[in-house]
Amino acid sequence: MDIISEILETDKLAEEKLEQALKKRSELLAECEKQTEKIKADAKTRAENYRKELSEKSGSDAGERESRLKESEKAKIEEFEELFKKNHEAWEKEIVSSIIG
């Protein structure tokens, strides 16, 4: 009976670790999404501030610069989103394995 008790206890501990890892994974994913939104908002704010600065400095060609900045900003955000889409599952698995292991 002693070996069976140990096996049951080990199984219980493994389930608890898995639950903790899954909870941590959810928390980290939520944090990643929160950070993604913050980075987007910060990038938009910086871009807008830079656009204003350029507009004040240069006048007539500001519209063209603004257009290029908007395109650049959009490309950077899309690049970041694509990187997140490609890697978030691997990042989650790495985090979960480091918690379990």
PyMOL commands that set and color helices and strands:
alter all, ss='L'
color gray80, all
select helices_A, chain A and resi 2-100
alter helices_A, ss='H'
color red, helices_A
deselect
rebuild
show_as cartoon
